[in-house]
Amino acid sequence: MTTQRKAFPVLYVGSVRRSVEFYVLLGYELRYQFPLEGEPHYVGLERGESSLGIADSSWPEAQLGITVGTAPRFELFVYVDEVDSDVETFRAAGYTVLQPPATMPWGERQAYIADPDGNPVALATPI
């Protein structure tokens, strides 16, 4: 088995463009889009060594014959520099704060926000 290959999640979303806007606000950068022109059906994003694929929720049914369920479908845990200010940035942009910043007993400041499809995204900063 090859151990040097990269693995990354692909998120099935209701609106690729809307989800890309959310994850770019979280610090991800656009690396690839298909199709190259017009409304994207798939976008590849990177943030440091982390990568995400964002795909239209119709893809798994069209390609694999399976239907995407309802949210939440995943939880993403992201380390950020400053939880409190990042939560306010998302709140000001109109995103839902599921859990305000709090200091956790394991030594992190943590909060939860919802992505555009309602999936929880944890933001954390080590104390």
C-alpha positions in Angstrom: 0.0 0.0 0.0 1.3 3.5 -0.9 1.7 5.7 2.2 2.9 8.9 0.5 -0.3 9.8 -1.3 -2.5 12.6 -0.1 -6.1 12.1 1.1 -8.8 14.7 1.5 -12.5 14.9 2.1 -15.0 15.9 -0.7 -18.0 17.7 0.7 -21.3 17.4 -1.2 -23.0 20.8 -1.0 -26.2 22.4 -2.2 -24.4 25.4 -3.7 -20.7 25.1 -4.7 -20.2 28.8 -5.0 -21.9 29.6 -1.6 -19.8 26.9 0.1 -16.6 28.1 -1.5 -17.3 31.6 -0.2 -17.7 30.2 3.3 -14.5 28.1 3.2 -12.5 31.0 1.7 -13.6 33.1 4.6 -12.1 30.3 6.8 -8.7 30.7 5.1 -8.9 28.2 2.3 -7.7 29.1 -1.2 -9.1 28.1 -4.5 -6.7 25.7 -6.4 -8.9 24.1 -9.0 -12.4 24.5 -10.5 -14.4 22.3 -12.9 -15.6 23.4 -15.3 -13.0 26.1 -15.7 -15.6 28.6 -17.0 -19.1 29.3 -15.7 -20.8 27.8 -12.6 -18.5 25.3 -10.9 -19.6 21.7 -10.2 -16.4 21.0 -8.3 -13.8 23.1 -6.6 -10.5 22.1 -4.9 -9.4 24.2 -1.9 -6.2 24.3 0.2 -5.4 25.8 3.6 -1.8 25.1 4.6 -1.4 21.3 4.3 -5.2 20.7 4.4 -7.3 20.2 1.3 -11.0 20.1 0.7 -13.0 19.2 -2.4 -16.4 20.9 -2.8 -18.8 19.1 -5.1 -22.4 19.7 -6.0 -24.7 17.3 -4.1 -26.1 15.9 -7.4 -22.7 14.3 -8.3 -23.0 11.1 -6.1 -26.4 10.3 -7.5 -25.4 11.0 -11.1 -22.1 9.1 -10.8 -22.7 6.5 -8.1 -26.4 6.1 -7.9 -26.5 7.2 -4.2 -28.5 10.1 -2.7 -26.9 12.6 -0.3 -28.7 12.7 3.1 -29.6 15.7 5.1 -27.3 17.8 7.3 -25.3 17.4 9.3 -23.3 15.1 7.1 -19.9 15.8 8.7 -18.1 17.9 11.3 -14.9 19.8 10.3 -12.4 20.8 13.0 -10.2 23.7 12.1 -7.4 25.3 14.1 -7.4 29.1 13.7 -5.2 31.9 15.2 -8.0 33.7 17.1 -11.3 31.9 17.7 -13.2 34.9 19.1 -12.5 37.3 16.2 -13.0 34.6 13.6 -16.5 33.8 15.1 -17.4 37.5 14.9 -16.2 37.6 11.3 -18.5 34.7 10.4 -21.4 36.2 12.5 -21.0 39.6 10.6 -21.1 37.7 7.3 -24.4 36.2 8.2 -23.4 32.7 9.2 -24.9 30.9 12.2 -22.9 30.5 15.4 -23.9 27.2 16.9 -21.8 27.5 20.0 -20.0 30.7 21.1 -16.3 30.6 22.1 -15.5 28.9 25.3 -12.4 27.7 27.1 -12.3 23.9 27.1 -10.7 21.8 29.9 -8.3 20.2 27.5 -6.6 23.6 26.8 -8.3 25.0 23.7 -10.6 27.9 23.1 -13.3 26.5 20.9 -16.5 27.5 19.1 -18.9 26.0 16.5 -20.3 27.7 13.4 -22.5 26.2 10.7 -21.5 26.0 7.1 -24.0 27.0 4.4 -25.5 23.4 4.4 -25.9 23.4 8.2 -22.8 21.2 9.0 -20.9 22.1 12.2 -17.5 23.5 11.8 -15.4 23.7 15.0 -12.9 26.6 15.3 -10.2 26.1 17.9 -7.1 27.9 19.2 -4.7 26.2 21.7 -4.3 28.2 24.8 
